[in-house]
Amino acid sequence: MAMAKEGSGGEGGMSESVIRKVLVSYMYVAVWIFLSFTVIVYNKYILDPKMYNWPFPISLTMVHMAFCSSLAVALVRLFRVVDLPSSPAMTPQLYTSSVLPIGALYSLSLWFSNSAYIYLSVSFIQMLKALMPVAVYSIGVLFKKETFKSSAMLNMLSISFGVAIAAYGEARFDVRGVTLQLAAVAFEATRLVLIQILLTSKGISLNPITSLYYVAPCCLAFLVVPWAFVELPRLRAVGTFQPDFFIFGTNSLCAFALNLAVFLLVGKTSALTMNVAGVVKDWLLIAFSWSVIRDTVTPINLFGYGIAFLGVGYYNHVKLQALKAKEAQKKAAQADEEAGMLLQERDSHGDRKSDNQA
């Protein structure tokens, strides 16, 4: 009876632990969705000529990166909240070869994605972002991080077909905006693949704050060149503009919190969880764009995005099954290793017993 009570108590404790982990995971997902939603709508508000009317996407991105860099440096150097990686240590050579390419791609991705908000509706941008799995898979195959499979490629084609239908039905289709958003997707997908190649494969593990500490400054530095040629002359021509520190301060704070939330979500759950949460966020943004911002969302838009949504859902399902299979193989290998050690201990114990009897 006592044993039964202990066992049931252990199961209850274990179930409480599992429930706590699930609730924490949902909390990370909810925080990420809220912050991502807020930053997207806030950026649209600032950049759209019909709203706040400050159409300088490079400048806005630089403000975000300067704010994130300052906070990250303060947290690392002044307050010592986190330690910098030591195994391996971030040497100048390692920083140049691994972090700089990622920072360059991140700056291009942010620049082009923010620029797209000037020309396209929030809802249509989210539909175009459904192409992210297609870009990640294609670039992964190119860099030999993904295995080419006919079934996977057919699914990528179905997602692309759905997005093409959504684009055909878009009421405010703009070639410049679509080009900018597709370029942003391509750069972001390349960045995600290079993170696996340049950081993960080398055993470099960065937490949310150290990631911003290393990436945000070089991202800011890369943006200075296009800013000097593209936006600085226009800003000088405007001359009289007085930035609202409340608007840009709260917007930058949201961007900093979102960067932390992204790394926390991936670190505490998985990249797959973020992909699934991203689908929920996209539908929420489409609904918000239609109901509050009053963007036009046509039935053809929704039909095309529905096809792409099914393709993205299948992509996430396949990834989940692959992760489960990998975890099962890992557990089986551990069980075999433990069984081998037990047999080895038993054999050595038997040998010692035989020696004693002799």
N, C-alpha and C positions, 0 to 999 in steps of 0.2 A: 504493500500500500504506500509506504514511504517513498519507494522508488517511483511508483506511478505518479505520486504528487510532484516529486522533483522533476520528472520528465515533462509533466504537463506545464509546470512552472517555467522550465527551460523553453518549451515551445511558445508559451505566452510571451516570454521575454524576447524570443527571437522574432515573433510576429510584430511585437511593438517596435522593435528595431527596424524591421523591414518597412512598417508603416511610416515611421519617422523619416526614413531615407526617401520614401516615395513622396511624402509631403514636402520635404526639403527640395527635391528635384522639381516638383510642380511650382514651388515658390521661385526657384531660379528661372524656370521657363516663363512664369508670369511677369517677373521683373524685367526679363529680357524683351518680351513682347511689348510691354508698356514703354520701355525706354526706346526701343527701335521705332515703335509707332510714333512716339513723341518727337524724336529727332527728324524723322522723315517729314512729318507734317510741319514742324518748325522750320526746317530748311526750305520747304516749299513756300511757306509764308514769307520768309525773308527774300528769297530769290525771285519769286513770281512778280512780273511787272504790274499785275492787277492787284497785288496785295501790298506788302511792305515796299516792294520795288527797289531792291538793292541787287541788281543782276551781276554780281561779281563773285562767281563760284570759287575761283582760285583764292581770292582774298578771304572768303568765308572759311575755306578749308585750312588756310594758313592760320587764321585766328584759332580754330579748333586745335591744330597741332601745337601752336605756341602755348596755349593754355594747358594742354595735356603734358607737354614737355616740362613746363614749369612745375606743375603739381607732382609729376613723377620724380623729377630731380629732387624736389623738396622732401618727398616721402622717403627717397632712398638715401640721399646725402645728409640732410639735416636731421630728420626725425628717426632715421634708421629703422623704419617700419619693417623692411624686408632686407635680406642679404642678396648680394649679386651672386650669380652662379659661379661655382668654384671647380666643378668637375664635369666638363672641362671649363677652364677659365675663359672669359671673353677677351682674347688677345686682339690687338689691332688687325692682325692678319685674318683672324677668324671673323671679326666684325666686318671687314671689307669684303670677304668672300661669301659670307652667309647672310648678314643683316642688311647690308646696303642694297642688294638686288631686291629683297623683299620690301624694303622701304621705298624704293623707286616705283615698284609695281603698285604699292599701296597708295602712293601719292597720285599716280595716274588714274587709278580706279576711283578714288574719292573726287578728283577733279572732274572727270567725265560724268560720273553719276550725279554729282551736284549740278553740273551744267545742264543735264537733261531736264531738270525741274523747271527750267525757264521755258522750255518748248513743249513739254508733254504733261498730261494729267497724272496725278498720283496713281490712279487706278491702272492706267495703261503701262506705266513704268513697272508696277508690280507684276503685270502679265508678262512683260519682256524678261523680268528676272527669273521666270520659270525656266529659262534657257540655261541657268547656271549648272544643273547636273549634266547637260549636254556638253558644255564647255569644259567642265572638270573632267568628265570621262574622256573626251577627245584628247585633251592635253595630257591626261594621265597615260593614255595609250601611247601618245607621241614620246613621252619621257620614260616609257616602259614601267610606269608605276601601276598601271591597270592592264589586265589581260583582255585582248580583243575577243569579243563574243558576238556572234550574229544576233542572238536574242537581245543582248544589251543595246546593240546598234539599232535594231528595229524599234526598241523602246525610245531611244534618243530621237529617231526620226518621227515617231508619233508625237513626242513633246514639241519638236520643231514645227510639225504640221499644225498642231493646236495653236501655237503662238502665231503662226502665219495667218490662220483664220481670224484670230483675235485682232491682229494688225490690219487685216482687210476690213474688218468692221469698225475700226477706230474712227470716231467722228472728228478728232483733232490730230490726225496723222501729220507728223512733221519729219521730213527726211533728216534734218540736222539732229533733232532730238533722238530719233531712233538710232542713228549712227553713233551718237555719243553714248547712249545707254548700252548698245551692243559692245562697243569698245570697252566700257567699264566692266561688263560681264567677262569679257576675254581677259582683261588685266587681272581681275580679282580671281578668276579660275586659275590663271598661271601662278599667282601669288600663293594660293592654297596648295597647289602641287609642289611648288618650290619650298614651302615650309616643311613638307615631308622629306624632301631631298636634302635641303641645306641645314635644317635644324634637327628634326626628329631623328633622322638616320645617324646623326653625329652624337646623339645622346644629350643634346642641349635642351634643357627644360626651363622655360621661362614662365613665371607667374604673371598675373595681370599687370602688376605695377612695373616689373622689370621689362616686360614686353613693350610697354609705352616708353619706358626710360631709354630703351635702345632704338626703337623704331620711329617714334614721333619726331625726334630732332632731325634725323636724316630725311624723313618725309618732308619736314618743313624746309630743309635746305634744298631738296630737289624742286620744290614748288617755286622757289625764288626766281629761277630763270624764266619760266613761262610767264610768271606774274609781272616781271619787269618789262616784258615785251608786249603782253596781251592786255593787262589790266591797269598797270601803272599810268600809262598815258591817258586812259579814260578817266581814272580817278582824279588826275590833275585837271582834266577838263571840267569835271563836275565841280571841284573846288570847294563849294559851299556846304557839302554834305557833312552833317554832324552825327556820328554814330550814336545810337542809343545804347548806353553801357548796360542797362538792364536787359534789353533784348539780346545783345551779343554775349553778355556774361552768362545769362541763364541758358542760352543755346549752347555755349561752350561747355558749361557744366553738365548738361544733358549728354553732350557728345563724349565727355570724359567718362561719365557713368556708364554709357553704352559700351565703350571699349572695355571697361572692367567687367561688365555683365557678360559680354561675349566670351572672354577668356574664362570667367568663372563657370559659365554654363557648359562650355566644352570640357573644362577641367573636372567639374564635379559630376557631369553626366557623360555626354559624348557629342561629337560633331553631328551624328545621326539625329540625336534629340533636337539639336538646333535646326536641322533641316526640316523635321516634322513640325516643330514650333513655327518655323518660318512660313509654312503653308497656311497655318491658322492665322498668323499675322497678316499675310497677304490678302486673305478673304476679308478680314476686319478692315484693312485699309481700303479695299475696293468698296466695301459698304459705306465707310466713312466718306470717301471721296465722292460717292454718288449722293449720299443723303445730306451731308453737311457742306462740303465745298461746292456741291452742285455740278460736278463734272458729269459729262454725258457718258453713260455706260449702255451700249447697245446690246440687243439679244445675241448678235453675232459675236461681239466681244466675249460675252459670258459662255457661249457655246464653244468657242475656240479655246478659251482658258480652261473650260471644263475638261476638254480632251487633254490639254497639257497637264492639268491637275491630276488626272488619272495616271498619266505617264510618270509624273514625279512621285505619286504615291506608290506605284509599282517599283520604281527605282529605290525608294526608301525601304520597301518591304524586302527586296532582294539583298540590300545592304544589311538589314537586320538579320536575315537568315544566315548570311555569311559570317556575321559577328557571332551568332549563336553557335554555328558549326566550329568556328575557330576556338571559342571558349570551351566547347565540349572536347575538342581535340587536346586542348591544354590540360583540362581536368583529367582526361584519360592518360595522358603522358605522366602527369603527377602521380596518379594512382599506380601506374606501372612502375614508376621509380620507387615509390614507397614499398610496393610489394617486393621488388628486387632487393631493397635494403633489408626487409624483414627476413627474406630467405637467406640472405648473406649472414645476418646475425644468427639465425637458427643453425646454419651450417657451421659457423665458427664456434657456437655454443656446443654443438654436437661433437666437434673435433676435440674441444677442451675436456668434455666429459669422458671421451674415449681414452684420452691421455691419462686422466686421473685414475680410471679403472685399470689401465695397464700398469 
